[in-house]
Amino acid sequence: MKVFVTGVGGQLGFDVMNELYKRGYEGIGSDILDSVDSSYPYVKLDITNEQQVTRVIKDIKPDVIIHCAAWTAVDAAEDEENQPKVRAINSEGTRYIAMAASMVDSKMIYISTDYIFDGQGERPWQPDDKNFAPLNVYGQTKLDGEMAVSGILEKFFIVRIAWVFGKNGKNFIKTMLNVGKKFEEVRVVNDQVGTPTYTFDLARLLVDMSETEKYGYYHATNEGGYISWYDFTCEIYKQAGLSTKVNSVTTKEYGLSKAARPFNSRLDKSKLIENGFTPLPTWQDALSRYLKEIEE
């Protein structure tokens, strides 16, 4: 199986490539960077360039495309000067990749987000829910990407994730560890609820999916129950052996960020089991393994 992976300079793409090679598959990585630190074939690719996308994918003729590349800086996406670029990457770039996938009859796995929903209520979002109402530019552009994939292709997986952390990049855990080592107290919101996603675990699931034809919409975060960012921070400091005091505050008390955040990021993952996929381990276990990984 030949797999083309976008965004290998980021957290998820990095782990997907490692998982492919672990299983003996042929993986070709791509990113906008001139080069990445890797031992696998790499192609520099600007996904906002339609001709380039078409040429590269037609040349490679992959069996599967795993599209991890995205603009993920949620607050920066709200800046007016950034919005054309955000749309070009998340919406148009995804459409170009889907169109190229259709030309070579490739399966496509598109990584989406809990941010496509309005984040209201407490009911976990179902993979096949259609009541979309993104709260910010990032969420809207990721939803536009979903619409492009589902409108162009039949052989697609749309996999929504949340609260992502991995070795190769910035994330909430690294930020909180740095803050916890500098300050005696931190303030963390308690009214935004969801579940973290460890890219190492997610990469295994995505490659599992690529081996099947069980197409459709899925939600994939680690197991272990729904938590708030406050709960997550407490467990991070507990496992890391930090005595930093964590003060629980509401989103309103914390102060407004540029982008509105969903309060309800609960994603129902039961469809994974229904379709024979192995769920991700608990987030507590994932955190433990991740802390050991970044210590090395």
Buried (B, 14 or more C-beta within 10 A) or exposed (E): BBBBBBBBBBBBBBBBBBBBBEEEBBBBBBBBBEEBEBEBEBBEBBBBBBEBBBEBBEEBEBBBBBBBBBBBBBBBBBEEEBBEBBBBBBBBBBBBBBBBBBEBEBBBBBBBBBBBBBBEEEEBBBBEBEEEEBBBBBBBBBBBBBBBBBEBBEBBBBBBBBBBBBBBBEBBBBEBBEBBEEEEEBBBBBBBBBBBBBBBBBBBBBBBBBEEEBBEBBBBBBBBEBBBBBBBBBBBBEBBEBEBEBEBBEBEEBEEEEBBBBBBBBBBBEBBEEEEBEBBBBBBBBBBEBBEEEEE
